[in-house]
Amino acid sequence: MASQSWRAGSIASAQVLLGLVALQPLAYITVLTWGRFVHLLLIVAGLGFLLWRERPVGGDCSQPAALPLVVGLVLVYVVNQFRPHAAAATRPVLVWPSWVVPALVTVSFLATCAGGRAVRRWRRSDWTAVIVALLAVGAAVAPALVNAHGRAVRVPWPALGQVVLSLLAWWAGTRAMRGAARGGWRLGLWVWGALAITAGAGVGQAAAAWYREHQGDSARARHDLAAATAQYARARALATRLGLRGTADAAAFKLAGVLAAQGQEEAAAAALGLQPGYVQVIPADAWDGPEGGKLYYLVSCWKDLTLYPGAIEIRIFAHGDPALGVWPLMRVKLGGVILDDVFVDAKKSKPFSFFVNEPVARRVRLELTFLNDLKQDHPPLDRNLWIDHAEIHYQQVAWP
């Protein structure tokens, strides 16, 4: 009798410890982006449906095979995606010491081992889930096992430690749920509740960003520019942190329009992330692409931008190396539309201007392509295109 009580107490202790691990996502409510919140919403929806379908009814205390496995994998997700020691830079609500989660998982694992006789024997589905967990977690660390040349193997101890911790969490979670049917179901409900609160907080923050923008529109319609400024600034800050790029861009543009209406031109430009005079500078080392702005073969470089409505001049500063009397030919595309093909006829940096009229604010890609590469050894000839910085000049902004 005492032995059974000891086993039951061990399983209950493991469930409590795993419940504490499941609380870790709550500390990240103020730092997660909208994409991460969407992931949590999907997990909450799936786990919630499974909990509802497999809930104990009346005196039935049987434990279905699917629920412990799913909860175990969710615990693996929590352990990997919400690491206290990796969150210091993001400043979540509460950062536990780095040893807390490993300690909780390890002790819960030992507790389930102590109560092991109360747990049913493994099934084929258990081993299948072990393999899935190994593949899922191991895929994240496999690239680190081989260096760039593929000749030597190094041991990434932090990554391997995370794999071991994940397996312990999975083992403890599945076995603790099977050790006591109703207690296991309550553990699943507890894990679901922690993730549901976290995901719900994300939805609330997104709703707050949209509400602030709407309040700013209402204040602007009443010509209460001070209130509109405050509401748009809050909406932009919240949407930027959540990664709601469209809402952040819209709030920033409306905020800049209100500031410009008050004669605060420099503040309006700053609200859009522009320099005074409504100029955006793309540094020479900021170009994306396989070679950046060094186009010495048939390749492109690009930069994704947010453009606001109005008359815009795009200045590309570039220089080139001619060959056989022909200068490098540069194609300029904006949002997939070719603006022009021009010969870069200068060995020192020179501006090339292109004019567009943007009807609405939008995210767009500015892409530069080298079209006429030439390289030969005898005699040595090499035609190259070098992209320096670029400037986006808003000659006129169409404020709302």
C-alpha positions as CSV (number, residue, x, y, z in Angstrom):
1,M,0.0,0.0,0.0
2,A,2.8,2.4,0.9
3,S,4.6,1.4,-2.3
4,Q,1.5,2.3,-4.4
5,S,1.2,5.6,-2.6
6,W,4.9,6.4,-3.2
7,R,4.5,5.7,-6.9
8,A,1.3,7.7,-7.2
9,G,3.1,10.6,-5.4
10,S,6.1,10.4,-7.7
11,I,3.8,10.6,-10.8
12,A,1.9,13.5,-9.3
13,S,5.2,15.3,-8.5
14,A,6.3,14.8,-12.1
15,Q,3.0,16.3,-13.4
16,V,3.4,19.4,-11.1
17,L,7.0,19.9,-12.3
18,L,6.0,19.6,-16.0
19,G,3.2,22.0,-15.3
20,L,5.8,24.6,-14.2
21,V,7.8,24.0,-17.4
22,A,4.6,24.6,-19.4
23,L,4.3,28.1,-17.7
24,Q,7.5,29.4,-19.4
25,P,5.7,30.7,-22.5
26,L,3.8,33.2,-20.3
27,A,7.0,35.1,-19.8
28,Y,7.3,35.8,-23.5
29,I,3.9,37.5,-24.0
30,T,5.5,40.9,-24.4
31,V,8.2,39.8,-26.9
32,L,6.7,37.2,-29.3
33,T,5.9,38.3,-32.8
34,W,2.6,37.7,-34.5
35,G,4.0,34.8,-36.5
36,R,4.9,33.0,-33.2
37,F,1.5,33.7,-31.8
38,V,-0.1,32.2,-34.8
39,H,1.9,29.0,-34.3
40,L,0.7,28.9,-30.7
41,L,-2.9,29.4,-31.8
42,L,-2.6,26.4,-34.1
43,I,-1.2,24.3,-31.3
44,V,-3.9,25.5,-28.9
45,A,-6.6,24.6,-31.4
46,G,-5.3,21.1,-32.1
47,L,-4.5,20.2,-28.5
48,G,-7.8,21.7,-27.3
49,F,-9.8,19.6,-29.7
50,L,-7.9,16.5,-28.6
51,L,-8.5,17.3,-24.9
52,W,-12.2,17.8,-25.5
53,R,-12.5,14.6,-27.5
54,E,-10.5,12.5,-25.0
55,R,-11.9,14.0,-21.8
56,P,-12.8,11.5,-19.0
57,V,-16.5,10.9,-18.9
58,G,-18.2,9.6,-15.7
59,G,-16.2,6.9,-14.1
60,D,-14.1,6.2,-17.2
61,C,-10.5,6.8,-16.3
62,S,-8.9,5.2,-19.3
63,Q,-6.1,7.1,-20.9
64,P,-6.1,7.2,-24.7
65,A,-2.7,6.7,-26.5
66,A,-2.9,9.9,-28.6
67,L,-3.2,12.5,-25.8
68,P,0.0,11.7,-23.9
69,L,2.0,11.6,-27.1
70,V,0.7,14.9,-28.3
71,V,1.2,16.6,-24.9
72,G,4.7,15.2,-24.8
73,L,5.6,16.7,-28.1
74,V,4.1,20.0,-27.1
75,L,6.4,20.0,-24.0
76,V,9.3,19.4,-26.4
77,Y,8.1,22.4,-28.4
78,V,8.0,24.5,-25.2
79,V,11.5,23.4,-24.1
80,N,13.0,24.2,-27.5
81,Q,11.2,27.4,-28.3
82,F,11.1,29.1,-24.9
83,R,14.7,29.0,-23.6
84,P,15.2,31.3,-20.6
85,H,19.0,31.7,-21.2
86,A,18.4,32.7,-24.9
87,A,15.8,35.4,-24.1
88,A,17.8,38.0,-22.1
89,A,18.2,40.3,-25.1
90,T,14.5,40.3,-25.8
91,R,13.5,41.3,-22.3
92,P,10.5,39.0,-21.6
93,V,8.4,39.5,-18.5
94,L,10.3,37.0,-16.5
95,V,13.6,35.3,-17.3
96,W,14.3,32.2,-15.2
97,P,17.9,31.2,-14.5
98,S,19.1,29.0,-17.3
99,W,19.3,25.9,-15.0
100,V,15.6,26.0,-13.9
101,V,14.0,24.4,-17.0
102,P,16.6,21.6,-17.2
103,A,16.3,21.0,-13.5
104,L,12.5,20.8,-13.7
105,V,12.6,18.4,-16.7
106,T,15.3,16.2,-15.1
107,V,13.6,15.9,-11.8
108,S,10.2,15.2,-13.4
109,F,11.9,12.5,-15.5
110,L,13.4,10.9,-12.3
111,A,10.0,11.1,-10.6
112,T,8.4,9.2,-13.4
113,C,11.1,6.6,-13.2
114,A,10.4,6.3,-9.5
115,G,6.8,5.7,-10.2
116,G,7.5,3.5,-13.3
117,R,5.6,0.4,-12.2
118,A,2.4,2.4,-12.2
119,V,2.9,3.2,-15.9
120,R,1.7,0.9,-18.6
121,R,4.2,-0.8,-20.9
122,W,5.2,0.8,-24.1
123,R,3.4,0.4,-27.4
124,R,4.5,0.6,-31.0
125,S,3.0,4.1,-31.2
126,D,5.3,5.1,-28.3
127,W,8.4,4.1,-30.3
128,T,7.1,5.8,-33.4
129,A,6.7,9.0,-31.5
130,V,10.2,8.7,-30.1
131,I,11.6,8.4,-33.6
132,V,9.5,11.4,-34.7
133,A,10.8,13.5,-31.8
134,L,14.4,12.5,-32.5
135,L,14.0,13.5,-36.2
136,A,12.3,16.8,-35.4
137,V,14.7,17.9,-32.8
138,G,17.8,16.4,-34.4
139,A,17.1,18.1,-37.8
140,A,17.7,21.4,-36.0
141,V,21.2,20.4,-34.9
142,A,22.3,18.2,-37.8
143,P,23.8,21.1,-39.8
144,A,26.0,22.0,-36.9
145,L,27.6,18.5,-36.8
146,V,29.5,19.1,-40.1
147,N,31.6,22.1,-40.9
148,A,31.3,24.1,-44.1
149,H,33.8,21.8,-45.9
150,G,32.1,18.6,-44.8
151,R,35.5,17.1,-43.8
152,A,35.4,17.3,-40.0
153,V,32.8,16.8,-37.3
154,R,32.6,18.9,-34.2
155,V,30.5,18.3,-31.2
156,P,27.9,21.1,-30.5
157,W,27.5,20.4,-26.8
158,P,24.7,23.0,-26.2
159,A,22.7,21.6,-29.1
160,L,23.2,18.0,-28.0
161,G,22.3,19.0,-24.5
162,Q,19.1,20.5,-25.8
163,V,18.3,17.3,-27.7
164,V,18.8,15.3,-24.5
165,L,16.6,17.7,-22.5
166,S,13.9,17.5,-25.2
167,L,13.9,13.7,-25.0
168,L,13.7,13.8,-21.2
169,A,10.8,16.2,-21.4
170,W,9.0,14.0,-23.9
171,W,9.6,10.8,-21.8
172,A,8.5,12.5,-18.6
173,G,5.4,14.0,-20.2
174,T,4.1,10.9,-21.8
175,R,4.8,8.6,-18.9
176,A,3.5,11.1,-16.3
177,M,0.2,11.4,-18.1
178,R,-0.2,7.6,-18.3
179,G,0.7,7.1,-14.7
180,A,-2.6,8.6,-13.5
181,A,-5.4,9.0,-16.1
182,R,-7.3,11.9,-14.6
183,G,-4.2,13.6,-13.3
184,G,-2.6,13.2,-16.8
185,W,-5.7,14.7,-18.4
186,R,-5.4,17.6,-16.0
187,L,-1.7,18.1,-16.9
188,G,-2.7,18.2,-20.6
189,L,-5.4,20.8,-19.7
190,W,-2.8,22.8,-17.7
191,V,-0.3,22.8,-20.7
192,W,-3.2,23.8,-23.0
193,G,-4.2,26.6,-20.6
194,A,-0.7,28.1,-20.5
195,L,-0.4,28.2,-24.2
196,A,-3.9,29.4,-24.6
197,I,-3.3,32.4,-22.4
198,T,-0.1,33.2,-24.2
199,A,-1.8,33.0,-27.6
200,G,-4.8,34.9,-26.4
201,A,-2.5,37.7,-25.2
202,G,-1.0,37.9,-28.7
203,V,-4.5,38.2,-30.2
204,G,-5.2,40.9,-27.6
205,Q,-2.1,42.9,-28.5
206,A,-2.8,42.7,-32.2
207,A,-6.4,43.9,-31.6
208,A,-5.0,46.7,-29.5
209,A,-2.7,47.8,-32.3
210,W,-5.7,47.9,-34.8
211,Y,-7.8,49.6,-32.1
212,R,-5.2,52.3,-31.6
213,E,-5.0,52.9,-35.4
214,H,-8.8,53.2,-35.5
215,Q,-8.8,55.6,-32.6
216,G,-6.2,57.7,-34.4
217,D,-8.4,57.9,-37.5
218,S,-11.3,59.1,-35.3
219,A,-9.2,61.7,-33.6
220,R,-7.9,63.0,-37.0
221,A,-11.5,63.2,-38.3
222,R,-12.2,65.4,-35.2
223,H,-9.1,67.5,-36.0
224,D,-7.7,66.5,-32.7
225,L,-4.1,66.1,-34.0
226,A,-2.5,65.7,-30.6
227,A,-4.7,62.7,-29.8
228,A,-4.2,61.3,-33.3
229,T,-0.4,61.6,-32.9
230,A,-0.4,59.7,-29.6
231,Q,-2.7,56.9,-30.9
232,Y,-0.8,56.4,-34.2
233,A,2.5,56.3,-32.3
234,R,1.2,53.6,-30.0
235,A,-0.2,51.6,-32.8
236,R,3.0,51.8,-34.8
237,A,5.1,50.8,-31.8
238,L,2.9,47.8,-30.9
239,A,2.5,46.6,-34.5
240,T,6.3,46.9,-35.1
241,R,7.0,44.7,-32.1
242,L,4.4,42.1,-33.2
243,G,5.8,42.1,-36.7
244,L,2.5,43.3,-38.2
245,R,4.3,45.0,-41.0
246,G,1.3,46.3,-42.9
247,T,-0.3,47.8,-39.8
248,A,3.0,49.3,-38.7
249,D,3.6,50.9,-42.1
250,A,0.0,52.3,-42.2
251,A,0.3,53.7,-38.7
252,A,3.7,55.2,-39.5
253,F,2.4,56.9,-42.6
254,K,-0.7,58.3,-40.9
255,L,1.5,59.5,-38.0
256,A,3.8,61.2,-40.4
257,G,0.8,62.9,-42.1
258,V,-0.5,64.3,-38.9
259,L,3.0,65.6,-38.0
260,A,3.4,67.2,-41.4
261,A,0.0,68.9,-41.0
262,Q,1.4,70.5,-37.9
263,G,4.5,71.7,-39.7
264,Q,6.8,69.1,-38.1
265,E,8.5,68.0,-41.3
266,E,11.6,66.5,-39.7
267,A,9.5,64.6,-37.2
268,A,7.3,63.4,-40.0
269,A,10.3,62.1,-42.0
270,A,11.7,60.4,-38.9
271,A,8.3,58.7,-38.3
272,L,8.7,57.1,-41.7
273,G,12.3,56.1,-41.0
274,L,13.6,58.7,-43.5
275,Q,16.2,61.4,-43.2
276,P,15.3,65.1,-43.3
277,G,13.9,66.1,-46.7
278,Y,12.2,62.7,-46.9
279,V,15.2,60.8,-48.1
280,Q,15.9,57.1,-47.6
281,V,19.5,55.9,-48.0
282,I,20.5,52.3,-48.9
283,P,24.1,51.8,-47.8
284,A,26.5,50.1,-50.2
285,D,26.8,47.1,-47.9
286,A,23.1,46.7,-47.4
287,W,22.2,45.1,-50.8
288,D,20.9,41.5,-50.6
289,G,21.9,38.9,-53.1
290,P,24.6,36.2,-53.6
291,E,27.3,38.8,-54.0
292,G,25.7,41.9,-52.5
293,G,26.3,44.9,-54.7
294,K,29.4,43.4,-56.4
295,L,28.0,42.2,-59.7
296,Y,31.0,40.7,-61.5
297,Y,28.9,38.1,-63.3
298,L,25.3,37.7,-64.5
299,V,23.7,38.2,-61.1
300,S,21.3,40.6,-59.3
301,C,21.2,42.4,-56.0
302,W,18.1,43.8,-54.3
303,K,16.6,45.5,-51.4
304,D,13.0,45.3,-50.0
305,L,11.6,48.7,-49.2
306,T,8.4,50.3,-48.0
307,L,7.4,53.0,-50.4
308,Y,4.8,55.7,-49.6
309,P,2.4,57.4,-52.1
310,G,3.8,60.3,-54.0
311,A,6.3,61.4,-56.6
312,I,9.6,59.6,-56.0
313,E,13.1,59.8,-57.5
314,I,15.3,56.7,-57.2
315,R,19.0,57.5,-57.4
316,I,21.4,54.5,-57.9
317,F,25.0,55.3,-57.4
318,A,27.1,52.8,-59.4
319,H,30.3,52.5,-61.4
320,G,31.7,49.9,-63.8
321,D,34.6,48.3,-65.6
322,P,34.2,48.4,-69.5
323,A,35.4,45.7,-71.9
324,L,35.8,45.9,-75.7
325,G,34.6,49.5,-75.4
326,V,31.2,48.5,-73.9
327,W,30.1,49.5,-70.4
328,P,28.2,47.2,-68.1
329,L,24.4,47.3,-68.7
330,M,22.3,47.6,-65.5
331,R,18.6,46.7,-65.4
332,V,16.5,48.5,-62.7
333,K,13.3,46.8,-61.6
334,L,10.8,48.0,-59.0
335,G,8.2,45.6,-57.7
336,G,8.9,43.3,-60.8
337,V,8.4,46.2,-63.2
338,I,11.4,47.2,-65.4
339,L,12.1,50.9,-65.0
340,D,14.9,51.1,-67.5
341,D,18.1,49.5,-68.8
342,V,21.1,51.8,-68.6
343,F,24.8,51.6,-69.3
344,V,26.9,52.5,-66.3
345,D,29.5,54.6,-68.1
346,A,31.7,55.7,-65.3
347,K,34.7,54.2,-63.4
348,K,33.9,56.3,-60.4
349,S,30.5,56.3,-58.5
350,K,27.9,58.2,-60.5
351,P,24.1,58.6,-59.8
352,F,21.5,57.2,-62.2
353,S,18.0,58.6,-61.6
354,F,14.6,56.9,-62.1
355,F,11.3,58.5,-61.5
356,V,8.1,56.8,-60.3
357,N,4.7,57.8,-58.9
358,E,3.4,55.5,-56.2
359,P,-0.4,55.6,-55.8
360,V,-0.5,53.8,-52.5
361,A,1.9,52.7,-49.7
362,R,3.3,49.2,-50.4
363,R,6.2,46.9,-49.8
364,V,8.2,46.6,-52.9
365,R,11.6,45.1,-54.0
366,L,14.2,47.3,-55.8
367,E,16.3,44.9,-57.9
368,L,19.4,45.7,-60.0
369,T,20.6,43.2,-62.5
370,F,23.9,42.9,-64.5
371,L,23.0,42.0,-68.1
372,N,26.2,41.9,-70.2
373,D,29.0,40.2,-68.4
374,L,32.2,39.5,-70.3
375,K,35.4,37.8,-69.1
376,Q,38.3,36.4,-71.1
377,D,41.9,35.4,-70.4
378,H,43.6,36.3,-73.7
379,P,43.8,39.2,-73.8
380,P,42.6,39.7,-70.2
381,L,39.2,41.4,-70.2
382,D,36.6,41.7,-67.5
383,R,33.4,43.7,-67.5
384,N,32.0,44.3,-64.1
385,L,29.2,46.3,-62.4
386,W,29.6,47.7,-58.9
387,I,26.6,49.0,-57.1
388,D,27.3,51.6,-54.4
389,H,24.6,53.3,-52.3
390,A,21.2,54.3,-53.4
391,E,18.9,57.2,-52.4
392,I,15.1,57.3,-52.4
393,H,14.0,60.9,-52.7
394,Y,10.3,61.8,-52.0
395,Q,9.8,64.9,-54.2
396,Q,6.2,65.0,-53.0
397,V,4.3,62.9,-50.5
398,A,0.6,62.3,-51.0
399,W,-0.5,62.6,-47.4
400,P,-3.9,61.2,-46.4
